Amino acid sequence: MSEDYQMFSEPSTLDQMREYILMQLGKPNICVEIPNQVLDMIIMDSVSWFWRYAADIGTHSDYLCLKVTTGRTKYKVPNLQAVGEVSPIQSNDGINTLFAPMHNLLYRDWVIFGQYPGGPNDGAQGLSLTSYDITMSYLKDIDSHFGTRYLTKYDTEREVLSIYPEPKFDHVLLIKVFIRQAPKFIFKNPLFRRYVVAKSRQWWANMFGKINMTLPGGGTVNHDIMYSRAMDEINMIEEQIRLESEPPVFLIG
């Protein structure tokens, strides 16, 4: 797509977003007097709203590998909006792996008999696939009952991730996270564009309400109708987002 027409369908910069808003409000047929600083404020306030309330648009999910250290519960992690479930990648609770449940259950069949895929006695004796599945299911139950279960909380203002309880040894956690979408990608969403146009119309109508303005030819601006139209559009979009967005299960500070 030509860059000359990109701002009409998928604006991706602040300059393109400003121009899109002004044209939606009537430029160039009428003079839309909203300063750039005000437009930037409206745009970024709207981005913040989408980060917090429009999970499908304002954030995207991913996984974070976080190395936690003994006695430390708080970690600086920027650009997140929320966190989800957490599970250890490496965990033996500080016990020598020689006595770990996995070692004790699998050592005889895998090491002594060599019964593992590609091993020296593959298919000969020892651990069958069925036994392996049962063993792994048992190990999962052991971990569920006796392994450490961590809770997380993310402070969006300080960008600090807290881990509870306090780790007793160094290891790695796998955490599902919800990352803030870059504004340039949020700009491309049709609901977002409608939202910022409505927010800009609201601000513009509010300014008209503070002054008496007569148009050339004697006409006047009905700021009440303009303001009411903007509020109806804002409320409709916010309600649509709340109904359509499936909120993830997470904790935020």
Salt bridges, closest charged atoms under 4 A:
ASP15 OD1 - ARG18 NH1 2.37
GLU19 OE2 - LYS27 NZ 3.06
ASP40 OD1 - ARG18 NE 2.69
ASP109 OD1 - ARG108 NH1 3.35
ASP143 OD2 - ARG149 NH2 3.30
ASP155 OD2 - ARG158 NE 2.96
ASP224 OD1 - HIS223 ND1 3.18
GLU233 OE2 - ARG194 NE 3.06
